[in-house]
Amino acid sequence: MKEKKRNPNPTIKDVARLANVGIATVSRVLNNSDKVSEKTKEKVIEIIEELGYTPNISARTLSSKNINSLSFLTPDIGNEFYGIMYSLLEKRISNHNYRLIVFPLIDQISLEKIKQNTDLVYQTDGVFISSFSVSSIFQNRIPPNKIILIDSFDERFDSVYVDNYDIGRKAAEYLLKNSPYKSTFYLVTFKELYNEFTSFVFKKRDEGFLEVMDKNNKEVKIIYSDLMWDGGYKSFEKIIKKKPRNYLSIFATCDMLGVGIKKFLEEKRMIPKKHYSLIGVDNLPISRLFKLTTIRQPISEMVEIAYEMFISYLNGRNKVEHFKLDGKLIERET
């Protein structure tokens, strides 16, 4: 008996016929409508995955003379780091008649949705995912659309990322070089939760920093802070009640924390390079305003490479590519 060949280009009609439902019902499932029963939804999704059907949003947008769409998954669009990333990427892809749709992945509900191949995210022509551990999210399942990772790595997908472990090492080496013998070393960081969202960016920076300090026999006081603009300020406010006698050498694992720390130290009338050294990470615009020494995350380079990877994919590239970039030390007042 001959094995039945799989249809290489299944349509929504094929899905509806095999699931014994109407095309409108399949469309509702694809759009996560609550007007479909769970039993029917599960049946339709099973048929979709069995056939390997992918909604062709390109055809719909072209027929309606609209521009094509790409998805951008981000942990927090309110964070300046991701806001800059979005703006740069939107500007680049708009030159190719694409629009960028933002999907903030901020809770368990949104996480569960993107695990489904039928989620709205995958109805676009490609998906850019920033700063997530996709191996935890997708495990062994690979979504049907083109996926490009920015600021994270997975061997299955195109990736452009920064060596965060090396960033921590650079920060430690800088502080050791610029601190007097009698210094108190601080690591001010954010404690990431162990869940499917986590890419462990901060954990890797912490490990790189602490490894170098340990090799140099330096004791480090670790402070965990909220990832807020006033997080660094509040964390130091709790531990420093009066002007310290020792020189302070501080690594804030992102500029958001570093800015708050510098503000606190200024209020204590402490002078950079005389009373303390402080280094952050990212090189956000506000770090220039506060004259904060930082390790530059190459946001524009990451976006440019991600954009070029998408364009080369459109031009027929099939091989997965990975780019690892280095952070660059930007020395300022602190």
C-alpha positions in Angstrom: 0.0 0.0 0.0 1.4 3.3 -1.1 2.0 5.9 1.6 -0.1 9.0 1.1 2.0 12.0 0.2 1.7 15.1 2.4 0.4 18.2 0.7 3.4 20.6 0.6 1.1 23.6 0.4 -2.0 23.0 2.6 -4.7 25.7 2.6 -7.3 26.9 5.1 -9.8 24.9 3.1 -7.8 21.7 3.8 -7.8 22.4 7.5 -11.5 23.1 7.6 -12.4 20.0 5.6 -10.3 17.6 7.8 -11.5 19.2 11.0 -15.1 19.1 9.7 -15.7 22.7 10.4 -16.2 25.9 8.4 -13.4 28.1 7.1 -14.7 30.9 9.5 -14.2 28.6 12.4 -10.6 27.9 11.4 -10.1 31.7 11.0 -11.4 32.3 14.5 -9.0 29.7 16.0 -6.1 31.4 14.2 -7.1 34.7 15.7 -7.6 33.2 19.2 -11.3 34.0 19.3 -13.2 33.0 22.4 -16.2 32.1 20.3 -14.8 28.6 19.6 -15.1 25.8 22.1 -12.0 24.4 23.6 -12.7 20.9 22.0 -13.1 22.4 18.5 -10.1 24.6 19.0 -7.9 21.6 20.0 -9.1 19.6 17.0 -8.4 22.5 14.6 -4.9 23.1 16.1 -4.1 19.4 15.8 -5.0 19.4 12.1 -3.0 22.6 11.5 0.1 21.1 13.1 -0.4 17.7 11.3 -0.7 19.4 7.9 2.0 22.0 8.7 -0.4 24.8 7.6 0.9 28.4 8.0 -1.5 31.3 7.6 -0.4 33.4 4.6 -0.7 36.9 5.9 1.5 38.1 3.0 -1.1 37.3 0.4 -3.8 39.0 2.4 -1.8 42.2 2.9 -0.8 42.3 -0.7 -4.3 41.8 -2.0 -5.5 44.6 0.2 -2.6 46.8 -0.9 -1.4 47.1 2.7 2.3 46.8 3.7 3.6 43.5 5.0 4.1 42.9 8.7 6.8 41.6 11.1 6.5 40.8 14.8 8.7 42.1 17.5 8.6 40.3 20.8 10.1 42.2 23.8 10.1 41.8 27.6 9.3 45.5 28.2 8.7 48.1 25.5 8.8 50.8 28.3 12.4 50.1 28.9 14.6 52.6 27.0 16.9 49.8 25.8 14.0 48.0 24.0 12.5 51.3 22.9 15.7 52.2 21.1 15.9 48.7 19.6 12.3 49.0 18.3 12.8 52.4 16.8 16.0 51.4 14.9 14.4 48.2 13.6 11.2 49.9 12.6 13.2 52.5 10.6 15.2 49.9 8.7 12.3 47.6 7.8 10.0 50.4 6.7 12.4 50.9 3.8 11.2 47.5 2.5 7.5 48.3 2.9 7.1 46.4 6.2 5.6 47.5 9.4 6.7 46.2 12.8 4.1 45.0 15.3 5.1 45.0 19.0 4.1 42.1 21.2 5.2 42.8 24.8 5.7 39.4 26.5 5.0 40.5 30.0 3.0 37.8 31.6 2.1 34.1 31.6 -0.9 34.6 29.4 1.1 36.1 26.6 3.7 33.4 27.0 1.2 30.6 26.7 -0.2 32.3 23.5 3.2 32.4 21.7 3.7 28.7 22.3 0.9 28.0 19.9 1.8 28.0 16.2 -1.5 29.6 15.5 -0.9 32.8 17.6 -1.2 36.2 15.9 2.6 36.6 16.2 3.1 33.9 13.6 0.7 35.4 11.1 3.4 37.9 10.2 6.2 37.3 7.7 8.9 37.0 10.3 9.4 37.3 14.1 12.2 39.2 15.8 12.6 38.1 19.5 14.6 40.2 21.9 16.3 39.0 25.1 14.3 35.8 25.7 15.5 32.2 26.3 13.6 30.7 23.4 14.9 27.2 24.2 12.7 27.4 27.3 9.7 28.8 25.5 9.7 26.6 22.4 11.7 23.6 23.8 11.8 21.1 20.9 9.1 22.7 18.9 10.1 25.1 16.1 7.5 27.7 15.0 6.7 27.8 11.2 7.8 31.4 10.6 11.2 32.9 10.2 12.6 33.8 13.6 15.6 36.1 14.3 16.9 36.5 17.8 18.3 39.8 19.1 20.3 39.9 22.3 19.9 36.1 22.8 21.2 32.9 21.3 19.7 29.6 20.2 21.5 27.3 17.7 18.2 26.7 15.9 17.6 30.3 14.9 19.5 33.3 13.4 21.0 35.0 16.4 22.9 38.3 17.1 23.9 38.7 20.7 26.5 40.1 23.1 28.8 38.1 25.3 27.4 39.2 28.7 29.9 37.0 30.7 32.7 39.0 29.0 30.9 42.3 29.9 31.1 41.3 33.6 34.8 40.6 33.2 35.5 43.9 31.6 33.7 45.8 34.4 35.8 44.0 37.0 39.0 44.6 35.2 38.2 48.3 34.9 37.4 48.7 38.6 40.5 46.9 39.7 42.6 49.1 37.5 40.9 52.3 38.7 40.5 51.7 42.4 42.9 52.3 45.3 44.0 49.4 47.5 41.6 50.1 50.2 38.3 49.9 48.3 34.9 48.4 49.0 33.6 46.6 46.0 29.9 46.4 45.2 27.9 44.5 42.6 24.5 46.0 42.2 22.3 43.8 40.0 18.9 42.4 39.3 17.9 39.0 40.5 16.2 37.2 37.6 13.4 34.8 38.3 13.9 31.2 37.1 11.1 30.9 34.5 10.5 30.5 30.8 11.0 34.2 30.2 14.5 34.4 31.6 17.6 34.7 29.4 19.9 35.1 32.4 21.6 38.2 31.0 22.2 39.6 34.5 23.3 36.3 35.9 26.0 36.0 33.2 27.3 39.5 33.9 27.4 38.7 37.6 29.3 35.5 37.0 31.9 37.2 34.8 32.4 40.0 37.3 32.7 37.7 40.4 35.1 35.4 38.6 37.6 38.1 38.0 37.2 39.5 41.5 37.6 36.1 43.1 40.8 35.5 41.1 42.1 38.8 42.5 41.1 37.9 46.1 38.6 40.7 46.3 35.5 40.5 48.5 32.4 41.8 46.8 29.2 43.0 48.5 26.2 42.0 46.3 23.1 44.1 46.3 19.9 43.1 44.5 17.8 45.9 43.2 14.5 46.5 41.5 14.9 47.1 37.8 13.6 50.7 38.0 15.1 54.1 37.4 15.2 54.7 41.2 16.2 51.1 42.0 19.9 51.9 42.3 19.2 54.9 44.4 16.9 53.0 46.8 19.3 50.1 47.2 22.2 52.4 48.3 19.9 54.4 50.5 19.3 51.3 52.5 22.9 50.4 53.2 24.7 53.8 53.3 23.5 56.2 56.0 26.5 58.5 56.0 29.5 59.2 53.8 31.7 56.1 53.7 35.4 56.3 54.7 36.5 53.7 52.1 36.7 54.3 48.4 33.6 52.7 46.7 34.1 50.6 43.5 30.7 49.8 42.0 29.5 47.7 39.1 25.8 48.3 38.2 24.8 45.7 35.8 22.7 48.2 33.7 22.7 51.9 33.2 19.2 52.1 34.7 20.7 51.1 38.1 23.9 53.1 37.6 22.0 56.4 37.1 20.2 56.0 40.4 23.4 55.1 42.3 25.2 58.2 40.8 22.3 60.4 41.9 22.5 59.1 45.4 26.3 59.5 45.6 26.0 63.1 44.3 23.6 63.9 47.1 26.2 62.5 49.6 28.6 65.0 48.0 30.9 62.2 46.8 33.1 63.0 43.9 33.8 60.6 41.0 37.4 59.2 40.9 38.0 60.8 44.3 35.5 58.9 46.5 34.2 56.3 44.1 34.3 54.6 40.7 31.1 53.5 39.0 30.5 51.5 35.8 27.2 50.5 34.2 26.1 48.6 31.1 24.2 49.6 27.9 25.3 53.2 27.1 21.8 54.5 27.0 21.4 58.2 26.1 20.8 59.1 29.8 24.2 57.6 30.7 25.8 60.3 28.6 23.7 63.0 30.4 24.9 61.6 33.8 28.5 61.2 32.6 28.3 57.5 33.6 31.2 55.2 32.6 29.6 52.2 31.0 30.1 49.2 28.7 28.3 49.9 25.5 25.8 47.4 24.2 26.0 47.6 20.4 22.2 48.1 20.0 22.5 49.7 16.5 24.9 46.9 15.3 22.6 44.2 16.6 19.6 45.7 14.9 21.5 46.2 11.6 22.7 42.6 11.6 19.2 41.3 12.4 17.8 43.4 9.6 20.4 42.1 7.1 19.7 38.5 8.2 16.0 39.0 7.4 16.8 40.5 4.0 19.2 37.7 3.1 16.5 35.2 4.2 14.1 36.9 1.8 16.8 36.6 -0.9 16.9 32.8 -0.4 19.4 32.2 2.4 18.6 28.9 4.3 21.6 28.4 6.5 21.2 29.6 10.1 23.7 32.3 11.1 25.0 33.5 14.5 26.9 36.8 15.4 28.5 37.3 18.8 29.4 41.0 19.5 31.6 42.5 22.2 30.7 45.3 24.6 33.0 48.4 24.4 34.1 50.4 27.4 33.0 54.0 27.3 34.9 56.0 30.0 33.3 59.1 31.4 33.3 61.0 34.7 32.7 58.0 36.9 
